[in-house]
Amino acid sequence: MEMAKERPREKMTSGQKALSVVFAVISVIWLLPIAIVLMNSFKENGYVNSELFALPNANSYVGFSNYVNGVTFGNYPYFLSAGYSVYITVVSTGLILLCTSMAAWYISRVNDPFSKVVYYLCVFSMVVPFQMVMYTLANTARVLRLDMPWTIPIVYLGFGAGLAVFMFVGFVKSIPLEIEEAAAIDGCGPLRTFFSAVFPMLKPTLISVGVLEIMWVWNDYLLPYLVLDITVYRTIPIHIQYLQGSYGRVDLGATMALIVLSLIPIIVFYLACQKHIIKGVAAGAVKG
Amino acid sequence: MSRSKKMADGALTSPLIRKPIQRMFAVFLLPTFVCFCIGFLWPFIQGIYLSVHSFTTTTNVKYVGFQNYAKAFADQGFRQAFGYTALVAAVSLVLINVLAFFVAYALTQEIRGRNLYRSVFFIPNLIGGIVLGYIWKTIIDSLLPVSMSIQANYGFWGLMVVMCWQQVGYMMIIYIAGLQAVPMDMIEAARIDGANGWKTLWNITLPNVMPSITICTFLSLTNGFKLYDQNLVLTNGAPVRRGIGQTEMLALNIAKTFSTANQRGVAQAKAVLFFILVTAISLIQLRATRSKEVQQ
């Protein structure tokens, strides 16, 4: 999985030069949809529909007014949904990392029949599609009063535990026991051993699992849609989906501006930790 | 990894730390286990239980045996959704994997700027299905003479474009990892023996990246079957002909059935069938491709 293991560079042949040019063109085309959205976020509503592919000109350019309209239009403030999205993503990811890494350590070190059962249930849960539990999960969350933004991380921990436990157990198995034994001989209890010796060693897997959970929770639509009362609490995907229904005729310019706003955190996240993201994705793919 | 073979089932343990950890069950394992029960285990069991009942809420339940399943099988919309989902999954599987493999193959050659190109290809994968769907719906609908929700053909190919844009970069990463693990001396030996580029690719590279192909086909197939967000945003199942959504996929069909109160039992039965289908495909797929891997 190491992306760093490159082959020694040789001089480029003419074929490779041509390939490089071809990929430069393809890369531009690949990013075109994002460029089109960005471009149209500065155009007046009417022009977005009639001339989507034209650059903003003197007639159509409206500066940042789409952004100003965007954050206020509809019947729900955009920054409130952005706030809920950030809160739910951060707390859910933190909770998942803490709880499942502890659980994975227990499972691999104790290794009794109960731990094995829990482990195999976790592996099993990874193949179960969300539709299987969508009604009953939303219902359970409502009965247990977990249907609020502050409590939905518990639901995320429950449904997302499978992959996280699986990945952590895989890593803990490769950690030599001597360090933990030495800590135990020195008089450390399990909690201290875990947090001062094991947890720091889990860092690569913590990052991989963290990246996967952030991407999942941030982009998730159906789970918060079913669990939360969406007249009061919305996340960004719900907000974008409900722009249409809530306002009669859709202000396309404002929609484009909101899409740009929702892309900014993702792009920043990607630029800031691209290496970790790619590693995390590659690690998460190798389940099974 | 050789250390982990200490115990028969691959887990390392030591009596020195085992007992103290076991005593702290309530701190280490219990929180995750309780949440797992709330977020997965109980809803799953209740889901199977409810699939043989007629219900509007979980307190208003009547046993009906396999009637829900019979209704699900007889439902034209569900059958249409099954066929359409299989088509989407199959076509997208081929498109995504062929494109991703060749992009990965090209971007492991010595070309300038390949790291930048890799990053570019990966970006769409970070965008969630809803936002991604809106971006493409706007673009595709203004390129076409009629909207995707009027012409089912357009809806299908529109979905293919969206799925490729989102997943090619992801699969590319896995293929690149596989391609970089192909032993260089094998390729050089083939070249010296006079094999040309295509022959080397076919006889040396492909068999060696079989593990990556296993992972990617498995992922894109299950991704295709479970697709929901993009389907919802792009066409929401439209156009509807004789009450049947022409571009409605299984996940959307199930979600829509749940929203009708007196159909919830049927919806849950459909969900169980969907679960069995997805699990079966994953298992078959995994076994079929695993057997073709190079033994090392």
Interface residues (C-beta under 8 A of the other chain):
Chain A: M1 E2 M3 K5 E6 R7 R9 E10 M12 Q16 K17 L19 S20 F23 A24 I26 S27 W30 L31 P33 I34 I36 V37 N40 V48 N49 L52 F53 C99 T100 M102 A103 W105 Y106 I107 S108 R109 V110 N111 D112 S115 K116 V118 L121 C122 S125 V127 V128 P129 F130 Q131 M132 V133 M134 Y135 T136 L137 N139 T140 A141 V143 L144 L146 I154 V155 Y156 L157 G158 F159 G160 A161 G162 V165 K173 S174 I175 P176 L177 E180 E181 A184 I185 G189 P190 L191 T193 F194 M215 W218 N219 D220 Y221 L222 I236 P237 I240 Q241 L252 T255 M256 I259 S262 L263 I266 I267 F269 Y270 Q274 I277 I278 V281 A282 A285 V286 G288
Chain B: M1 R3 S4 M7 D9 G10 A11 L12 T13 S14 L16 I17 R18 P20 I21 Q22 R23 M24 F25 V27 F28 L29 P31 T32 F33 C35 F36 C37 I38 G39 F40 L41 W42 P43 F44 Q46 G47 L50 T57 T58 A106 L107 T108 Q109 E110 I111 R112 G113 R114 L116 Y117 S119 V120 F121 F122 I123 P124 N125 L126 I127 G128 G129 I130 V131 Y134 I135 W136 T138 I139 S142 W165 Y170 I173 I174 I176 A177 Q180 M184 I215 C216 F218 L219 T222 F225 K226 Y228 D229 L232 V233 L250 A251 I254 A255 F258 R264 A267 Q268 A271 V272 F274 F275 V278 T279 S282 L286
